[in-house]
Amino acid sequence: MPLYEYELCEGECRACGGKFTLNRPLSAKPLTNCPACKKPVRKIISGFSTPHKLKPLSISDAKKAGFTVLKRLNKGEYERQ
């Protein structure tokens, strides 16, 4: 489930502190009010973390990670490595 960050549209709140983060399924209706203080909220755009490596994955690293590695033979033809 993705994490969503929200902030109050106006005012302050001791319960939520003015900003809060929730785990919500993609199928959930958009949140319009704070669950704690019931004041109107808006979703804020936040950064996200992506894993990155300093070196590209090798074929053996990809196989260890569970990927199927294919080698192109001809147009539309591939062979498992």
PyMOL commands that set and color helices and strands:
alter all, ss='L'
color gray80, all
select helices_A, chain A and resi 59-64
alter helices_A, ss='H'
color red, helices_A
select strands_A, chain A and resi 3-8+19-23+41-44+70-74+77-80
alter strands_A, ss='S'
color yellow, strands_A
deselect
rebuild
show_as cartoon
